[in-house]
């Protein structure tokens, strides 16, 4: 059972990945396995100039599967999820996220690792993990690199969601559009102007070198945050209470410990 769709455009030089897992396009272990497999195929394709991620339907993604965040599943989930970031780094193929609707949690983290983020006015972007008593390891690294510590901390610590317009103002998205049709038309023109005329090989060097600092930080620090999450955070009462209360459909009862 696959939870992604794939099609190629622009003479097979643009790979379009569509997250397809129900209303929220949840990033569960099946979808992650599909993405790992796909990235493995891309390693042997020298002609891809751009990888695009988008969500089927009205939303990009509600994020990673909450049931897979429970204490007994967290280690496997994080290892699986973080592996996607390492693989995208190693591919060094330009990446783009096209965002409509909700783009939250792990969904926003997948968008954050992309070189380009475009959104329409239906988009809502946020890292709401703190509302469940946990934190997002990739976003904790990537958001400050992209938009600065002050703005990143506001999103990470409050868990609030922002509009496409606000995301554009703080430099989180490259451009935003009135609706999905306008976004798709504008992006197609943008790709033909700025990506297609270039060498796929040279584009990889441009990605590698423009991200040499951020990639080094991700490779060195993401594993550290993964350990904090598993060995420290998930040993607290409130992290487990946050996850369990969400799954049980009730308000969390924090003990502040």
Secondary structure, 3 states (H helix, E strand, C coil): CCCEEEEEECCCCEEEEEECCCCCCCECHHHHHHHHHHHHHHCCCCCCCEEEEEECCCCCECCECHHHHCHHHHHHHHHHHHHHHHHHHHHCCCEEEEECCEEECHHHHHHHCCCEEEEECCCEEECHHHHHCCCCHHHHHHHHHHHCHHHHHHHHHHCCEEEHHHHHHCCCCCEEECCHHHHHHHHHHHHHHHCCCCCHHHHHHHHHHHCHHHHHHHHHHHHHHHHHHHHHHHHCHHHHHHHHHHHHCCCCCCCCC
